[in-house]
C-alpha cells in the first residue's frame, strides 16, 4: 500500500516529469500502432502521478506557511 503521507522530493518530481515526457513521445510516435491505447494509458497514468505529486508539494508548503 502506498504511503499517503510521504512528501515527494524535487528529484522525484523531476524524474516523474521525465517519465511523462517519455511516455508522451512513445504515444505520439506510435499513433498508427495497434497498441496505441497502451501508450495512451501509460502516459495518462504518469501525468496523473505527476499531478498528484505536485499537489502534495503545493499543499504541504501551504501548511508550513500557515503554522
C-alpha positions as CSV (number, residue, x, y, z in Angstrom):
1,X,0.0,0.0,0.0
2,X,1.2,3.5,-0.9
3,X,2.2,5.8,2.0
4,X,-0.2,8.7,1.6
5,X,1.8,11.0,3.9
6,X,5.1,10.8,2.2
7,X,6.1,14.2,0.6
8,X,7.7,13.8,-2.8
9,X,11.2,15.2,-3.3
10,X,12.0,17.7,-6.0
11,X,14.2,15.0,-7.6
12,X,11.3,12.6,-7.6
13,X,9.1,15.2,-9.3
14,X,11.8,15.8,-12.0
15,X,12.0,12.1,-12.5
16,X,8.3,11.8,-12.9
17,X,8.2,14.7,-15.3
18,X,10.8,12.9,-17.4
19,X,8.6,9.8,-17.4
20,X,5.7,11.9,-18.6
21,X,7.7,13.3,-21.4
22,X,9.0,9.8,-22.4
23,X,5.5,8.3,-22.4
24,X,4.2,11.3,-24.4
25,X,6.9,10.7,-27.1
26,X,6.1,7.0,-27.2
27,X,2.4,7.8,-27.6
28,X,3.0,10.3,-30.4
29,X,5.5,8.1,-32.2
30,X,3.1,5.1,-32.2
31,X,-0.2,6.7,-33.1
32,X,-0.6,4.2,-36.0
33,X,0.2,1.2,-33.8
34,X,-2.5,-1.3,-32.9
35,X,-1.2,-0.8,-29.3
36,X,-1.8,2.9,-29.2
37,X,-4.2,2.6,-26.3
38,X,-1.5,1.1,-24.1
39,X,0.8,4.1,-24.8
40,X,-2.1,6.5,-24.0
41,X,-2.9,4.8,-20.7
42,X,0.8,4.8,-19.6
43,X,1.1,8.5,-20.5
44,X,-2.2,9.2,-18.6
45,X,-1.1,7.3,-15.5
46,X,2.3,9.1,-15.5
47,X,0.5,12.5,-15.8
48,X,-1.9,11.7,-13.0
49,X,1.0,10.7,-10.7
50,X,2.9,13.9,-11.5
51,X,-0.2,15.9,-10.8
52,X,-0.6,14.1,-7.5
53,X,3.0,14.7,-6.5
54,X,2.8,18.4,-7.4
55,X,-0.5,18.8,-5.4
56,X,1.1,17.2,-2.4
57,X,4.1,19.6,-2.5
58,X,1.7,22.5,-3.0
59,X,-0.5,21.7,0.0
60,X,2.5,20.8,2.2
61,X,4.0,24.2,1.5
62,X,0.7,25.9,2.4
63,X,0.5,24.0,5.7
64,X,4.1,25.0,6.6
65,X,3.4,28.7,5.7
66,X,0.3,28.8,7.9
67,X,1.8,27.2,11.0
